[in-house]
Amino acid sequence: FFRLSGVIPFEEAIFLLKSSITKTYGYRGEDVVRKNHELLDAACSKERLIDVDVPSRWKRAHLSDKRRVHLSRHIALIDDAMTKKFVQEIAEPVSHLEGDAIPVSLFLQNAMLGGNMITGTSKFEKRRPNSSGLVPKWNANSCTQCNQCVAVCPHAVI
């Protein structure tokens, strides 16, 4: 994170992390501290970095209005007004990678001061495992009771 983000100089971050390791595990002995330092060095080495080519077209990716309506269809099922407001104003934009466009005022209006979250909202998140938007139906006439469909059906139809 520190190497890529540049939040603080990488060397300073490593020094601070090693200081924290020493402070946290020092009572367990020098061997434990040394092993944790070695692990940090190994995890943060340049050899561990993997260069990922991200297509430039991804910067221009956006959802069509039709697709957005389909992906947000679950909101109509929420009966609690506060939860519905949170899902519409916070969770949905975040799940569509549009969280940077959410004004701070919406976080305050949704009782998220200090990072507090409304509990029980993960059940309303849709991670889009079914990108087609189609839901298969079980055909009882074709079923041989082999039970193999359960292992391969990503839509939880069976």
N, C-alpha and C positions, 0 to 999 in steps of 0.2 A: 504494500500500500504506500509506504513512505517513499520508496524509490520511484513509483509511477506518479504519485500525486504531487510531490514537491511541497507538501504542507510545511514540513520542516526539512532541513538538510538531512539526507539519508544517514550520514555518519553520526549526526547528533541523535537521530532516532535510535540507531543501534546502541549508542552509548547509554541513552536513557532506558532502553529496554533491558540492557545488561545490568544496569544499576538496580532496576526493579527486580530482576531475577535474583540478584545478590541479596537484596533486602528481604525478599519473600522467602527464599529457600536457604539463606545463609545458616540458619539454625540446624539444618539437616546435614551440614558438612560441606567441605570444599569439593568433594567428588560430585555431589548432586548439582552444585552451582556450576562446576566445570562442564558437566554433561549438558546442562540446559544452555550454557553459552555456546557450546559446540553445535547444539541443535539449532539455535538461532542463526549462527553463522552459516550452517548448511542450508537452512530454509531461505535465507536472504541472499544467497550467492547468485551471481549473475547467470550461472549455469542453470539455475532453476527457472529462470524466466523463459516463457514461451511466447514467441512473437505470433500474434493472431492477426491475420489480414481481415479487416472488416470492409465489406464492399461499400463503396461510397453511396450507392443507391439506398442504403439503410438510413442514411441521414435524412432522406426525403420521404421515408415510409410514413404512411398515415392510413387511418381507417376510413373507409367510405361511410356515409351516413347509414346506408342499409346494413353494413356490417356492424356498426356501432349499436344500432337498434337491436340486432340479433344478440350481440354479446351482452347487452344490458337487460335482457328480457327477465332475468331473475329478480330485478329490483321491484317489480310489481308484486312479488310474493311477500315482501317485507311489510309487516303490519305495525311495527313500532316506528313512530314518526322520527324520533331521535336517531335510531339506527338507519332508517331509510335516508335521512339527510346526510349522515356520515358516509354511507356507501356511495350515494350519488356525488357528493362534493369532494370526498377525499379518496376513498378506496378505488372507485372506478377510474378516475384520472391516473392514479398511481399505477394501477394494473395495466393501463394503456401506455405506460411510459411517458405520461404527461404531467408528472408530479411537480416539475419545475415551474409549471404555469399556474399552480394553485397559489392564490394570494394568502399571505399570512393571516389576514382577517378571517378566512374560512376555518383555519385551524383554531382560532380563538372562539369562533361561533360554534364549533363542534366540540367544545370542552376538551381541547387537546393541549392546553397550556402546560408546559413542562414535559411534554412528551407522553402525557396520559392518553390511553386509547380506550375506546368503548369496547367492552368485552363481548365475546360471542359473535363477532362479525366475520370471522374467517369462513363460516358456513355459507356466506353470501358471495365469496370470491369465486370467480370463474377463471380458471387458468387455461382455458381454451384447449383441452386435449383433443376435442373434436372440431378441427378447423373447418370441416365441411358444413357444419350446422345441421347435418342430417342425423336422425336417430333411427337406428334399425329396429325392426319389429320381429319378434319371435314368431315363426310360422310353425304352429303345432302339427300341421299335416306333413311337414318335411322332417320333423324331429325324429331322430332314431334313439334318443336318450343316451347318447354317447358321452355327454357332459364336456366335450372338448370346447364348446363355444365359451364356456365360462373362463377358460384360460386365455382366450385370444380376443374376447370382446372388450374393447376399451370403453364402451359406453355404458357398462353395467346394466345391460338390458336383461340379462338372465339372472 
